[in-house]
Amino acid sequence: MRTLAAIFTLLTLAFGCAPSAGPGDDDGYVPLTGKADGADGRHYEVILTAPYCDVCTSADKDVLRSRSPITNRVVELIEGAERSVDVAQFTFSVREIEAALIAAHGRGVVVRVAMNASQDRDGSLSRRLVDAGLDVRFVTGRQNPGRYDGLQHAKFMIVDETTLLTGSNNWSSTGTSINEENTIVVRGASAADPMVAGFQCHYDAIWGANPDAAVACSNEEVAFTPGTAAMRGLRDAIRASTTSIDVLMHHFTFGDLVKELAKAQERGVTVRVLLNAADREEHRGSKWDRLVAAGGSIRYKQNNADAYQLMHHKLAIIDGRILMNGSGNWSGSAFFNNFENYVRYEDPRVTDPFVALYARLWSWSLTGASIDAGMNAAEQDAANTRAFFGNLHAHFAAAVDGDLRDDGHAERQDEEGGDKHPVDMPADIGGAARFAYEYARDMGGMDFLALSPHTRDFRATDAPDMANMDQDGYDLLLEAARAVSEESQTTAGSAGSGGFLAIPAMEWSTNSSGNHVNIFGSEAIANVERGRYDVLYNEFLPQERALGGRPLLMMNHPRTMRVNEEYLTGSWDQIFGISLLEITNNSQRNKLFNDFGLDDFAPMNEVRESWAAGLAMPELAVVDETLRNMRAASAPYTRLIEVTVARGTGIGHENGQNPSLNTEEDGTVVRYTKVHRDFDYYLLQGFRLAPAASHDNHMANWGTGHSTRTVVFAETLTEETLLDAIDQRAVYASEDQNLAMRFYANGHVAMGGETGTTENAVPATVTLSDPDYQGDYVVRVYRGLVGGDAVSMVTEANAAPGTMDLSLPTETPGSYFFYLEVLEPGPNRMAWSAPIWVDRY
């Protein structure tokens, strides 16, 4: 197999850069704008193999094959076919799909299978389909007599002329299990859908063994080969990029596109290229040297060669919002000899999963220097990133003509509970915001601060002191934040180089109508009807994403269950085992079961009123089902949850107080956090959340009043890299201003990430340091099972500063999460990591 692979590589290099001209190569070129007419009403579904084992074993392969989402979806669609199934594949060995095709043929569905000519051999699955009476054709690409014949390398299926499956996926045992692969399901409103129609046209060219007809099937959304349309479409997309290009490619040997990437990097676009480690020698020469010299980054995905594992994607992400994806490598043979497809997607429903995929694979993959040094991905990550300390939730004094736009106060205290003293700060919104950011930078010693003014819909009945930010005011906040950030790039932040980042954000809704969430990454203020989380999740946030924003959410000050079980009064959201009429306070009773949109989704929205009226008892099963629906709606955006109390209206001094600690009347110090209540609760419900330690400042003491910090990991600190860190949950919560903690599993998965295993335990490490503390730490490992009843401590150990090995127990199959709780006994300060999720299969 390795000899054949080497021969194929040589053939690609020999002939790929000297393509054969063919009829139609330059005729009717349509730029890939991604905006074809007739695409309305289209439904997308992204299916990734996502083998979280990374370098996977044969045992991993056996399990992943048995539960392959690709295989299951292909079979399901074939079984649902009513009229026709057209299949184009390069290689095909999955028996479940074979059986589904034979059964469809048996019930009268017209099944056509176009395979690469190499599959026309004794014992192949394709031959078995022929023997079963199916219509199978063995096809080559463009023929070059005396040289290299092209391939039928496309991988797609069309069902009933309206449903399309396309992507990188071969239907092989590795392609549906341990390979990194993708399939995109596109359901058009009709056969006239331009993407589906384009693929049907392309299929007809393949079926007719007519490579010269393929390129004419191209349109604004998809380019087909052989022909120049695909290469030109990719070139144009690279040239049009403004911020970033992320390439994830099985084989990349086409030098002209390497040169285009180098030119993009030279004009300031951030270029990253991720390739298979086995192909490292292919990526040498003057064009690659130019890309690296310009600042482009290259990493290599590790695979298990003995199991024939590959990173098999063929895609690029442009500016974080455009996906170029298909069957074709970036090679001369793919562009000019093979039957291939290259599709441009701009819908966030498609692009966002690939952005997350790229982030995962990039963090797991190694530079050439790291490979040569024998480093693993965890060691590389620790060397290349640093911890930035700040606060993601704060308020400031903002008003326009007496109308409050935020409810911070221009005052401070000398101590908690002391007299309040006025602070001289600008009265205008932009000036007040700048004052807060600069104070946080210069006095608070923080690397970042998010100002998050209150916002919701405007109502004439709202009290005058009910702050509500509008778009005009938010634009001033955006302007101030970006000005301070730009100015601060030349001044080091508290943790060293990188400057200070001023973050514009907002706190949406009200306490009584479902609690608050912080929204980051939006240019538009969310003047959405208070409490309508269904509108927020399903309308406002998707609209912002479609307009190029990166909206991400933090669940603010959660309050799920009662702290004191003796009383029915208080600010909490859920209770079971009683009639709600026992809660005599009408206002409190009517606020139950609505946090973060629980009352906006079925089945809760159908029964909540009857619970409040005492006509029915609250049911845990109803809450669980509703949370599943709420989680599905919020999952594209929700990343963080506050786990420490803020006491932002009570702590108005500049003394660096730990808000988690309270001194009782007898002098006992008691810690109160939301970790083992709300954090655990939502993790058990399947939410993927990292912990945050916010201040919720309402006085002018940004960074000085609280010792707590939210900590993010990034190589540098910009608004984009901070949003990346939040998106990837590379975040932890700390009661200390500079306690640094790193948590890795399997040598490559950082906190916030996911891994998979067949083993009874996963190796992990924790690394701890604090320039203000020299003693030992207490490290506790907490484990939960998604859908389980409780989170429990599975390890407690003392640790010296530095790195300690851990073991994460996974004795039985299930979806686990593990997070760390770290204690500095002397100052009595704690920190909590983001979880690492482990799929024990």
C-alpha positions in Angstrom: 0.0 0.0 0.0 2.8 2.4 0.8 4.5 1.7 -2.5 1.2 2.4 -4.4 0.8 5.6 -2.4 4.3 6.7 -3.3 3.6 6.0 -6.9 0.4 8.0 -6.8 2.3 10.9 -5.2 4.9 10.9 -7.9 2.3 10.8 -10.6 0.5 13.7 -9.0 3.7 15.7 -8.9 4.7 14.7 -12.4 1.5 15.5 -14.2 -0.5 17.8 -11.8 1.3 21.0 -12.8 1.1 20.4 -16.5 -2.6 19.9 -17.0 -4.1 18.8 -20.3 -6.2 21.4 -21.9 -9.7 20.2 -22.6 -12.8 21.5 -24.3 -14.7 23.9 -22.2 -11.9 24.6 -19.7 -12.2 28.3 -20.1 -15.8 28.6 -21.3 -18.5 30.0 -19.2 -16.5 30.6 -16.0 -18.8 31.7 -13.3 -17.2 33.2 -10.2 -17.8 31.3 -7.0 -19.7 33.9 -5.1 -21.9 31.5 -3.1 -25.0 33.4 -4.1 -26.9 31.4 -6.6 -30.5 32.2 -7.3 -33.1 29.7 -6.1 -31.3 28.6 -2.9 -34.1 29.8 -0.5 -35.7 27.2 1.7 -32.6 25.0 1.7 -31.8 22.8 4.7 -28.3 21.9 5.7 -26.9 19.2 7.9 -23.2 18.8 8.7 -21.9 15.3 9.7 -18.3 14.9 10.8 -16.5 11.7 11.7 -14.7 13.6 14.4 -12.6 10.8 15.8 -11.7 12.3 19.2 -9.1 9.6 19.7 -6.9 11.6 17.3 -4.2 9.0 16.6 -6.7 6.1 16.7 -6.2 2.5 17.4 -7.8 -0.6 15.8 -9.9 -0.8 18.9 -11.1 2.7 18.3 -11.8 1.9 14.7 -14.0 -1.1 15.6 -16.2 1.0 17.9 -16.4 4.0 15.7 -17.3 1.9 12.7 -20.2 0.3 14.6 -21.7 3.7 15.4 -20.6 5.8 12.4 -22.8 8.8 12.0 -21.9 8.9 8.3 -22.9 5.3 7.7 -26.1 5.7 9.6 -27.2 8.9 7.8 -26.4 7.5 4.3 -28.4 4.3 5.1 -31.3 6.3 6.4 -31.5 8.5 3.3 -31.3 5.5 1.0 -34.0 3.7 2.9 -36.2 6.8 2.6 -35.6 7.1 -1.2 -38.8 6.9 -3.2 -37.7 7.3 -6.9 -33.9 7.5 -7.4 -30.5 7.2 -5.8 -27.4 8.4 -7.8 -24.1 7.6 -6.1 -20.6 8.7 -7.1 -17.7 7.3 -5.1 -14.0 6.8 -5.3 -13.8 3.8 -3.0 -16.6 1.9 -1.3 -16.5 -1.0 1.2 -19.2 -0.4 3.8 -21.5 -3.3 3.8 -24.4 -1.5 5.5 -24.6 1.0 2.7 -24.3 -1.8 0.2 -27.2 -3.6 1.7 -29.3 -0.4 1.7 -28.7 0.1 -2.0 -29.6 -3.4 -2.9 -32.8 -3.2 -0.8 -33.7 0.1 -2.5 -33.2 -1.5 -5.9 -35.3 -4.4 -4.8 -38.3 -2.1 -4.0 -38.1 -0.4 -7.4 -36.0 2.7 -6.7 -33.7 3.5 -9.7 -30.2 3.1 -8.3 -27.1 4.2 -10.3 -23.6 3.9 -8.9 -20.6 5.5 -10.6 -17.3 4.2 -9.3 -13.7 4.9 -10.0 -12.4 2.4 -12.6 -9.9 0.9 -10.1 -12.9 -0.7 -8.3 -13.6 -2.9 -11.3 -11.8 -5.9 -9.8 -12.7 -9.3 -8.5 -14.2 -9.3 -5.0 -14.9 -5.6 -4.8 -18.1 -4.3 -3.3 -18.8 -2.6 -6.6 -18.7 -5.9 -8.4 -21.1 -7.4 -5.9 -23.5 -4.6 -6.7 -23.2 -5.5 -10.3 -23.9 -9.2 -9.4 -27.0 -8.0 -7.5 -28.4 -6.4 -10.6 -27.6 -2.8 -9.9 -26.6 -0.4 -12.6 -22.9 0.3 -11.9 -20.4 2.1 -14.2 -16.6 2.2 -13.7 -15.3 5.6 -14.8 -12.0 7.4 -15.3 -11.5 11.1 -15.4 -9.8 12.8 -18.3 -7.7 10.4 -20.2 -4.1 11.5 -21.2 -2.8 8.8 -23.5 0.7 7.7 -22.5 0.5 9.7 -19.3 -1.8 9.7 -16.3 -5.5 9.1 -16.6 -7.7 11.1 -14.3 -9.9 9.6 -11.6 -13.6 9.5 -10.8 -12.7 11.1 -7.4 -16.1 12.8 -6.6 -18.0 11.5 -3.5 -21.6 12.5 -3.5 -25.1 11.1 -3.6 -28.4 12.5 -4.8 -31.7 11.1 -3.5 -35.0 11.7 -5.3 -33.3 14.7 -7.2 -33.8 17.0 -4.2 -31.4 15.7 -1.4 -27.6 15.9 -1.9 -24.8 14.4 0.2 -21.4 15.8 -0.6 -18.0 16.3 1.0 -14.7 14.4 1.5 -16.1 11.1 2.6 -15.2 7.9 0.9 -17.5 5.1 2.0 -14.6 3.0 3.3 -14.0 1.4 6.7 -11.6 4.1 7.7 -13.5 6.9 5.9 -16.5 6.3 8.1 -14.6 5.8 11.4 -11.1 7.0 12.2 -10.4 9.3 9.3 -11.1 13.0 9.7 -13.9 13.4 7.1 -17.0 15.4 6.4 -20.4 15.0 4.7 -22.8 17.8 4.2 -26.4 17.0 3.5 -28.3 19.6 1.4 -32.0 19.3 1.1 -33.3 21.6 -1.6 -36.8 22.9 -1.9 -37.0 21.2 -5.3 -34.9 19.7 -8.1 -34.4 23.2 -9.4 -32.2 24.1 -6.4 -29.0 25.4 -8.0 -26.6 23.3 -6.0 -28.6 20.1 -6.3 -29.1 20.8 -10.0 -25.4 21.5 -10.5 -24.5 18.1 -9.0 -27.2 16.4 -11.0 -25.6 17.9 -14.2 -22.2 16.8 -13.0 -23.5 13.3 -12.3 -24.7 13.0 -15.8 -21.3 14.0 -17.1 -19.7 11.3 -14.9 -22.3 8.7 -15.9 -21.7 9.5 -19.5 -17.9 9.3 -19.0 -17.7 12.8 -20.4 -15.1 14.8 -18.5 -15.2 17.7 -20.9 -18.9 18.3 -20.0 -18.2 18.6 -16.3 -17.0 22.2 -16.0 -20.2 23.5 -17.7 -22.2 22.3 -14.7 -20.5 24.9 -12.5 -22.5 27.9 -11.0 -22.0 30.5 -8.4 -22.0 28.0 -5.5 -20.0 25.0 -6.9 -17.2 24.4 -9.4 -16.8 21.1 -11.1 -13.7 19.5 -12.7 -11.9 18.7 -14.9 -11.6 22.3 -15.9 -10.2 25.6 -14.6 -13.4 26.8 -12.7 -12.4 25.3 -9.4 -8.8 26.5 -9.4 -9.9 30.0 -10.4 -12.7 30.0 -7.8 -10.3 29.1 -5.0 -7.8 31.7 -6.3 -10.4 34.4 -6.3 -11.6 33.5 -2.7 -8.0 33.7 -1.5 -7.5 37.1 -3.2 -10.7 38.4 -1.7 -9.8 37.4 1.9 -9.4 40.2 4.4 -8.6 38.7 7.8 -7.8 34.9 7.7 -7.4 31.8 5.6 -7.4 28.4 7.3 -6.6 25.5 4.9 -7.2 21.9 5.9 -6.0 19.6 3.1 -5.3 16.0 2.5 -2.9 16.7 -0.4 -1.7 20.1 -1.4 0.7 20.2 -4.2 -0.6 23.0 -6.5 2.1 25.6 -6.3 0.1 28.5 -7.7 -2.3 28.4 -4.8 0.7 28.2 -2.3 1.9 31.4 -4.0 -1.6 33.0 -3.6 -1.5 32.1 0.1 1.9 33.7 0.5 0.7 36.9 -1.2 -2.3 37.0 1.1 -0.1 36.6 4.2 2.1 39.4 2.9 -0.8 41.8 2.7 -1.7 41.0 6.4 -4.1 38.1 6.1 -3.4 35.4 8.7 -2.8 32.2 6.9 -2.7 28.7 8.5 -2.3 25.5 6.7 -2.9 22.1 8.3 -1.7 18.9 6.4 -1.0 15.3 7.0 2.4 14.6 8.8 3.2 11.8 6.4 3.2 14.3 3.5 5.6 16.8 5.1 8.2 16.4 2.4 5.8 17.6 -0.2 5.7 21.0 1.3 9.2 22.3 0.5 10.4 24.7 -2.1 10.5 28.4 -2.9 6.7 28.9 -2.8 6.3 27.2 0.6 9.4 29.1 1.9 7.8 32.4 0.8 4.6 31.6 2.7 6.6 30.8 5.9 8.8 33.8 5.5 5.7 36.0 5.3 4.5 34.7 8.6 2.2 31.8 7.5 1.9 28.9 9.8 2.0 25.2 8.9 1.0 22.3 11.2 0.8 18.6 10.6 -1.9 16.2 11.8 -0.6 13.0 13.3 -2.2 9.7 12.2 -2.0 6.0 12.8 -0.4 4.8 9.5 -0.6 1.2 10.5 -4.4 1.6 10.6 -4.4 3.6 7.3 -5.8 6.6 9.2 -5.8 9.9 7.3 -6.9 13.5 7.8 -8.9 13.5 4.6 -10.6 16.9 4.5 -10.1 19.1 1.5 -11.3 22.6 2.6 -10.5 26.2 3.3 -12.2 28.7 5.6 -12.0 32.3 4.5 -12.4 35.1 7.0 -14.0 32.7 9.4 -17.3 32.8 7.5 -16.8 31.3 4.0 -16.2 27.5 3.5 -14.7 26.1 0.4 -15.2 22.3 0.6 -15.5 19.3 -1.6 -13.9 16.1 -2.9 -10.9 17.6 -4.5 -7.4 18.0 -3.2 -5.5 21.2 -4.2 -3.5 19.5 -6.9 -3.1 19.7 -10.7 -4.6 16.3 -11.2 -7.7 17.2 -9.2 -8.2 20.4 -11.0 -7.5 19.3 -14.6 -7.9 15.5 -14.8 -10.3 14.2 -12.1 -14.0 14.4 -11.7 -14.2 16.6 -8.5 -16.4 19.2 -6.9 -15.5 22.4 -4.9 -18.4 24.0 -3.1 -18.6 27.5 -1.6 -20.8 27.8 1.6 -21.6 31.0 3.4 -24.5 29.8 5.7 -23.3 29.7 9.3 -25.2 26.5 9.8 -22.5 25.0 7.6 -19.5 27.1 8.3 -19.6 27.2 12.1 -19.1 23.4 12.6 -16.0 23.6 10.3 -14.6 26.6 12.2 -14.8 24.5 15.4 -13.4 21.5 13.6 -10.4 23.6 12.5 -9.8 25.0 15.9 -9.7 21.4 17.4 -7.4 20.0 14.7 -5.1 23.0 14.8 -4.7 22.7 18.6 -3.9 18.9 18.3 -1.5 19.2 15.4 2.3 20.0 15.5 4.6 22.3 13.7 7.6 20.8 12.0 9.8 22.2 14.8 7.7 20.5 17.4 7.8 17.2 15.6 11.6 17.5 15.3 11.9 18.3 19.0 9.7 15.4 20.1 7.0 17.6 21.6 3.4 16.6 22.0 0.5 19.0 21.4 0.1 19.9 25.1 3.7 20.9 25.4 3.5 22.9 22.2 0.3 24.7 23.4 1.9 25.5 26.8 4.9 27.0 25.0 2.9 29.0 22.5 0.0 30.4 24.6 -0.3 32.3 27.8 -2.9 33.1 30.4 -4.6 36.5 30.3 -6.4 37.6 33.4 -9.5 39.9 33.4 -13.2 40.3 33.9 -16.0 39.7 31.4 -18.9 41.3 33.3 -18.9 44.9 34.5 -21.0 48.1 34.5 -20.4 51.8 34.3 -22.3 55.0 34.8 -23.9 55.9 31.5 -26.9 58.2 30.8 -28.3 60.4 28.1 -30.4 63.4 29.1 -31.2 61.7 32.4 -32.1 58.3 30.9 -29.9 55.6 32.2 -28.1 53.5 29.6 -26.3 51.5 32.3 -26.6 51.4 36.1 -23.0 51.7 37.3 -22.2 54.4 39.8 -19.5 57.0 39.7 -18.5 56.3 43.3 -16.3 54.1 45.5 -16.0 53.0 49.1 -13.0 52.8 51.4 -14.2 49.4 52.7 -17.1 47.1 52.3 -20.2 48.7 53.7 -18.4 52.0 54.1 -19.5 55.5 52.9 -19.6 56.0 49.2 -17.4 58.7 47.7 -18.0 60.3 44.3 -15.5 59.7 41.5 -14.9 62.4 38.9 -15.4 60.7 35.5 -16.8 61.9 32.2 -20.5 62.2 31.8 -20.8 61.1 28.2 -21.0 57.3 27.3 -17.8 57.2 25.3 -15.8 59.1 27.9 -17.2 57.1 30.8 -16.4 53.8 29.0 -12.9 55.0 28.3 -12.4 56.0 31.9 -13.5 52.5 33.1 -11.3 50.6 30.6 -8.2 52.8 31.4 -8.8 52.3 35.1 -9.0 48.5 34.7 -5.8 48.6 32.7 -3.8 51.1 34.9 -5.2 50.5 38.4 -6.9 47.1 38.2 -3.9 45.4 36.7 -6.1 43.4 34.3 -5.4 42.3 30.8 -9.0 42.7 29.6 -12.3 44.1 30.7 -15.8 43.7 29.2 -18.2 46.5 29.9 -21.7 45.0 29.6 -24.5 47.5 29.9 -28.0 46.3 30.5 -30.3 46.0 27.5 -33.7 44.7 26.6 -36.8 46.0 24.7 -37.9 49.6 25.5 -41.2 50.0 27.4 -42.9 53.2 28.5 -43.9 51.5 31.7 -40.2 50.9 32.8 -39.1 52.8 35.9 -36.8 55.8 35.2 -33.9 54.0 37.0 -34.2 50.9 34.9 -31.1 51.2 32.7 -31.3 50.2 29.0 -28.6 50.7 26.4 -29.7 51.7 22.9 -27.8 51.3 19.6 -26.5 54.9 19.6 -25.0 54.4 23.0 -23.6 51.0 22.2 -21.9 52.4 19.1 -20.1 54.9 21.4 -19.1 52.0 23.6 -17.8 50.1 20.6 -15.8 53.1 19.5 -14.3 53.7 22.9 -13.4 50.0 23.4 -11.6 49.7 20.1 -9.7 53.0 20.6 -8.4 52.0 24.0 -7.5 48.5 22.7 -5.6 50.0 19.8 -3.8 52.5 22.0 -2.9 49.8 24.5 -1.2 47.6 22.0 2.0 49.6 22.5 1.7 49.3 26.3 2.1 45.9 28.1 -0.8 44.7 30.2 -0.4 43.3 33.7 0.7 39.9 32.5 3.3 41.1 30.1 3.4 41.8 26.4 0.1 41.9 24.4 -1.4 45.1 25.7 -4.8 45.6 27.2 -8.1 44.5 25.5 -11.2 46.6 26.0 -14.3 44.5 25.2 -17.7 45.7 24.2 -20.5 43.5 25.5 -24.0 43.7 26.8 -26.2 42.1 29.6 -29.5 41.1 28.1 -33.0 40.6 29.8 -34.0 41.0 33.4 -33.8 39.0 36.6 -37.5 38.4 36.8 -38.0 37.3 33.2 -35.4 34.6 33.0 -32.2 36.0 34.4 -29.4 37.6 32.4 -26.9 36.5 29.8 -23.9 38.4 28.6 -23.5 38.7 24.8 -20.0 39.1 23.3 -19.0 39.5 19.6 -22.1 41.5 18.4 -22.1 44.8 16.7 -25.8 45.3 17.3 -27.4 45.9 20.7 -30.0 43.3 21.7 -33.1 45.3 22.2 -35.0 42.0 22.1 -38.1 41.5 24.2 -37.0 40.7 27.7 -37.3 37.1 28.6 -37.9 35.9 25.0 -34.9 33.6 24.9 -36.5 31.7 22.0 -36.3 34.9 20.0 -32.7 35.6 21.2 -31.5 32.0 20.3 -33.5 31.5 17.1 -33.6 35.0 15.6 -31.3 37.7 17.0 -28.2 35.6 17.4 -28.4 33.8 14.0 -29.1 37.1 12.3 -25.9 38.6 13.9 -23.9 35.5 12.8 -25.2 35.8 9.3 -24.2 39.4 9.2 -20.6 38.5 10.1 -20.7 38.8 13.9 -19.5 36.2 16.4 -22.1 36.3 19.1 -21.2 34.2 22.1 -23.0 33.9 25.5 -22.3 33.7 29.2 -25.0 32.6 31.6 -24.9 35.2 34.4 -25.4 34.7 38.1 -27.3 31.3 37.9 -29.6 30.5 40.8 -31.1 27.1 40.0 -31.9 25.5 43.3 -32.5 26.7 46.9 -29.4 27.2 49.0 -31.3 26.9 52.3 -33.8 24.0 52.1 -35.7 25.2 55.2 -37.2 28.2 53.4 -39.4 28.7 50.4 -38.4 32.3 50.0 -35.4 33.6 48.0 -34.1 34.1 44.5 -33.9 30.6 42.8 -35.5 29.0 39.9 -36.5 25.3 40.5 -38.2 23.3 43.2 -39.9 19.9 43.2 -42.0 17.9 45.5 -44.4 20.7 46.5 -47.3 22.6 45.1 -46.1 26.0 44.0 -49.1 27.5 45.8 -47.1 26.9 49.0 -44.9 29.8 47.9 -47.2 32.6 49.0 -45.2 35.4 47.3 -46.9 35.7 43.9 -44.0 37.5 42.3 -41.5 34.9 43.3 -43.8 32.0 42.3 -44.3 33.5 38.8 -40.6 33.8 38.3 -39.9 30.1 38.8 -38.9 27.7 36.0 -37.8 30.4 33.5 -34.0 30.8 33.8 -32.2 31.3 30.5 -35.3 30.5 28.5 -36.6 27.4 30.3 -40.2 28.7 29.9 -39.8 29.4 26.2 -39.4 25.9 25.0 -41.6 22.8 25.0 -42.9 21.1 26.9 -42.3 23.6 29.8 -44.1 26.4 27.9 -47.2 24.2 27.8 -47.4 23.3 31.6 -45.7 26.2 33.5 -48.9 28.2 34.1 -50.6 25.1 35.5 -47.8 24.6 37.9 -47.9 28.2 39.1 -51.6 27.9 39.6 -51.2 24.8 41.7 -53.1 22.7 39.2 -50.2 20.3 38.7 -47.0 19.5 40.5 -43.6 20.3 39.0 -42.1 17.3 37.2 -38.4 16.7 36.8 -38.9 14.9 33.5 -40.6 17.9 32.0 -37.6 20.1 33.0 -35.1 17.6 31.6 -36.8 17.4 28.3 -37.2 21.2 28.0 -33.5 21.7 28.9 -32.6 19.4 26.0 -34.6 21.6 23.6 -33.2 24.7 25.2 -29.7 23.4 25.0 -30.1 22.6 21.3 -31.2 26.1 20.6 -28.5 27.8 22.7 -25.6 25.5 21.9 -24.2 27.4 19.0 -23.7 30.4 21.2 -23.5 29.6 24.9 -20.0 28.9 26.2 -19.6 30.3 29.8 -21.3 30.3 33.1 -20.5 32.4 36.1 -19.5 30.2 39.0 -18.4 32.8 41.6 -20.6 35.3 43.4 -19.8 38.9 42.4 -21.3 41.1 45.1 -20.8 43.8 42.6 -23.1 46.3 44.3 -21.6 45.6 47.7 -17.9 45.6 47.0 -17.1 49.2 46.1 -13.6 49.5 47.6 -10.2 48.9 46.1 -8.9 46.2 48.4 -8.9 43.1 46.3 -11.5 41.2 48.2 -12.3 37.5 47.6 -16.1 37.7 47.1 -16.6 34.0 47.7 -15.6 34.2 51.4 -18.0 35.3 54.1 -17.3 35.5 57.8 -20.0 34.2 60.1 -20.9 35.7 63.5 -18.8 33.1 65.2 -15.8 34.1 63.1 -16.0 31.0 60.8 -15.0 31.7 57.2 -17.5 30.1 54.8 -17.0 29.9 51.0 -20.1 30.3 48.8 -19.8 29.7 45.0 -22.1 28.4 42.2 -19.6 25.6 41.3 -21.1 22.5 42.9 -24.7 23.7 42.4 -25.3 25.5 39.1 -22.1 24.6 37.2 -22.5 20.9 38.0 -26.2 21.0 37.2 -25.9 22.4 33.7 -22.9 20.1 32.9 -25.0 17.1 34.0 -27.7 18.3 31.6 -25.3 18.2 28.7 -24.4 21.9 28.4 -20.8 22.5 27.3 -19.7 25.3 29.5 -16.5 26.8 30.9 -16.5 28.6 34.3 -16.1 32.4 34.7 -15.4 34.5 37.8 -17.1 37.8 37.0 -17.2 41.0 39.1 -20.5 42.5 37.9 -19.1 45.8 39.1 -21.6 48.6 39.8 -19.0 50.9 41.3 -15.9 52.5 39.9 -13.4 49.9 41.0 -12.8 47.8 37.9 -10.2 45.2 38.9 -9.3 46.6 42.3 -12.2 45.6 44.3 -12.2 41.9 43.5 -9.4 39.3 43.7 -11.3 37.1 41.3 -10.4 36.7 37.6 -11.7 35.0 34.5 -8.6 33.6 32.7 -8.3 32.9 29.0 -5.6 31.2 27.0 -4.3 32.7 23.7 -1.1 33.4 21.8 -1.9 37.1 21.7 -4.7 39.2 23.1 -7.1 40.7 20.5 -10.8 40.8 20.3 -10.7 37.9 17.8 -8.4 35.7 19.8 -10.4 36.3 23.0 -13.6 35.3 21.1 -11.6 32.2 19.9 -10.7 31.3 23.5 -14.3 31.7 24.7 -15.6 29.7 21.7 -13.1 26.9 22.5 -13.8 27.2 26.2 -10.1 27.8 26.9 -11.2 29.5 30.1 -11.0 29.0 33.8 -12.3 30.8 36.9 -10.0 31.9 39.7 -10.3 33.6 43.1 -6.7 34.8 42.6 -5.4 37.6 40.4 -2.5 35.5 38.9 -2.9 31.8 39.7 -1.9 30.1 36.4 -3.4 26.6 35.8 -3.1 24.3 32.8 -5.1 21.0 32.4 -4.4 18.6 29.5 -5.6 15.0 28.7 -4.0 12.4 26.4 -1.1 14.7 25.7 -3.0 17.0 23.3 -6.5 17.9 24.7 -6.6 21.2 26.6 -9.3 22.2 29.1 -12.5 22.9 27.2 -11.8 20.1 24.7 -13.0 16.6 24.1 -11.3 13.2 23.7 -12.4 9.6 23.2 -11.1 6.3 24.5 -11.7 2.6 24.8 -9.5 2.5 27.9 -10.6 2.5 31.6 -8.7 5.7 32.3 -7.3 8.7 30.5 -3.9 10.2 31.4 -3.9 13.9 32.2 -1.6 16.6 33.6 -2.1 19.8 35.6 0.5 22.6 35.8 0.3 25.2 38.5 2.2 28.4 39.3 1.6 31.7 41.2 4.3 34.4 41.5 2.7 35.4 44.9 2.4 31.9 46.4 5.2 29.4 47.0 3.4 26.6 48.9 1.8 23.4 47.9 -1.7 23.2 46.2 -4.6 20.9 46.8 -5.8 19.5 43.5 -9.2 17.8 43.3 -10.6 16.1 40.2 -14.3 16.1 39.8 -16.2 13.7 37.4 -19.7 13.7 36.1 -21.6 11.6 33.6 -23.9 13.6 31.2 -27.4 12.6 32.1 -26.3 11.4 35.5 -27.5 12.6 38.9 -24.4 14.0 40.6 -20.8 15.2 40.2 -18.3 13.5 42.5 -14.7 14.1 43.5 -12.6 11.1 42.3 -9.1 12.4 43.2 -7.6 14.7 45.9 -3.9 15.2 46.1 -1.3 17.7 47.2 0.8 19.2 44.4 4.0 21.2 44.4 4.3 24.1 41.9 4.9 22.7 38.5 3.4 19.7 36.7 1.6 16.7 38.2 0.3 13.6 36.5 -3.4 12.7 36.9 -5.6 9.8 35.9 -9.2 10.4 34.8 -11.2 7.2 35.5 -13.6 6.0 32.8 -14.4 2.4 33.9 -17.7 2.1 32.0 -19.0 3.5 28.7 -20.6 6.9 28.8 -20.1 10.6 28.1 -18.0 12.0 31.0 -16.7 15.4 32.0 -13.8 16.1 34.3 -12.8 19.5 35.8 -10.2 20.5 38.4 -10.7 22.4 41.6 -7.4 23.9 42.9 -6.9 25.3 46.4 -4.1 27.6 47.6 -4.4 26.8 51.4 -2.5 29.8 52.7 -4.5 32.6 51.1 -7.6 30.3 50.9 -8.2 30.9 47.2 -9.6 28.5 44.7 -9.7 28.1 40.9 -11.8 25.8 38.7 -10.8 24.6 35.2 -13.0 24.2 32.2 -14.0 20.6 31.8 -12.5 18.1 29.5 -15.2 15.8 28.0 -14.3 12.2 27.5 -16.4 9.8 25.4 -15.7 6.3 26.8 -17.0 4.0 24.1 
